[in-house]
């Protein structure tokens, strides 16, 4: 009987500890806060982006990216079962920066202040024209020439902006401005 309770206690302890461990991967702070990343997240993304771990400063951003990496693509999707490019941008801007942007790429492009590629900063949006359609795809710039996006074939991934396949479709980039985002969502 004691063995039975011990096993039950052991199982419950493992469950609670594993649940606590998974909560560490959840973003800390509030949207708009820049919090230090966990060392494991800083190391992982510094390696992917080719920067020093000290360059990974926005823990909320990289925890968000880490939670969504590998999520499959699903047109119109907005959860871990599947997400599309504009949905990823909506959730990232909302959960990391506390900014609400429109749902579609065509509306999102109207919510940015255009920039030159060399001026890109973390959280800026990058747009692509696939299949002859203007602004049909969006990604979110990270740093050192990399962005995260929901690829229709590979799901949520990080790639170089100047990747030979995708760069030829690159069309516009810029920062989300709160006023523009509010204007483009008004009346919805």
Helices and strands as residue ranges (DSSP letters): H 2-24, H 39-49, G 53-55, H 59-68, E 78-79, E 82-83, H 85-97, H 105-108, G 109-111, E 112-114, G 117-119, E 125-128, E 137-141, E 146-151, E 155-160, H 164-167, E 170-176, H 178-185
